[in-house]
Amino acid sequence: MTQPRHARDTERGRYYSDPAEGPDLVSVTNVLDTAVAKKALIPWAVKLTTEYVLANLPSITLRLVTDRTAVVKEIKAVHREVKERAADLGDRIHHAAEARVLGAPFPQELEVAPYITQLELWLAAWGVNIDEDVEATEITCVHRRLGYAGTADLMVWLPTGPGGRRELWLIDYKTSATRRATSVYPENTLQLAALRYCEAVLLPDDTDAPMPRIERTGVLNLRSNSHALVPMPADRSAHRAFRGALEATRWLHAAPTTYTALSPSTAPSRKAS
């Protein structure tokens, strides 16, 4: 996973330090990872593991006799390794996309190049002028009153309003090697709403600026051979839902991990009636 400026990983997930020296701010992705169930991940992991076992069944069958423990460990790690490789590719695509939008050089990687080509096709299709239309890229958004922060991938003006009026979009890049370019998850809306209704953004010199007034939000799905901008309804109701997840995250992060078991010898004695 990309490591935005001021962000750091802790035993409770990612937090942002505040340049204004306020309390640490829990990251938006930390909230979603902690309090929002990723239902699609379980069937995906089962499918991936099953396919791996079936593809390697003769070898696995032979090795079970001599090294069952190692085989079980290997099978259990299949979905984690695939997820980590996908996350690493996503990080590299995000870095390259940021550099492309900023007009900065970036490493030319064969695995990343098709996704950046799709980004370039999207920019060209919408007639995006980097100098005039891009408001910000990879900018940290903070909500100190509620105690959270996150990083916006792209704020860009697009001619999507009535009569081609330019509207300011908040866009999050999503990458995948297998999912359709039009597919999104419900929690994407919560992520965008959390960023949209932040109080401020952090400038390069660590000073604050007011959060720009976002008119539209969406996910820009980048695939190796396709792309799609999917509008998402990241409105106030979605932000209220995110705030519920934020409250649940705070409770879970503060909750003890162990409790004292109760036995008859430790239970309060009852007085005879």
Number of C-alpha atoms within 10 A of each C-alpha: 12 12 11 13 14 16 21 13 12 8 7 13 15 18 22 23 16 17 14 9 7 10 13 17 22 25 25 26 18 20 24 19 15 19 18 16 10 13 8 9 12 11 10 12 17 13 12 14 17 14 12 14 15 10 11 11 12 10 11 18 13 11 14 13 10 10 11 14 11 12 17 12 10 13 15 13 13 17 20 12 12 13 14 12 12 16 16 14 18 22 17 19 23 23 15 22 25 18 15 16 19 14 11 10 9 13 11 10 11 8 12 19 15 17 26 20 18 19 23 15 14 18 15 11 9 12 12 18 14 15 10 9 17 18 16 19 19 18 19 24 27 29 19 16 9 14 16 24 30 28 23 21 21 21 22 22 23 20 15 14 12 8 7 9 10 15 18 21 22 28 24 21 18 19 21 16 14 8 11 14 22 14 11 18 11 11 18 18 22 29 22 27 25 29 27 26 19 22 18 20 24 20 13 10 7 13 11 16 12 12 17 17 12 16 14 23 24 21 24 23 25 27 22 18 11 17 21 18 17 15 16 19 16 22 18 14 12 19 21 14 15 24 18 13 20 25 14 16 21 15 12 14 14 10 9 8 7 6 6 5 6 8 8 7 7 8 8 8 8 6 5 4 3
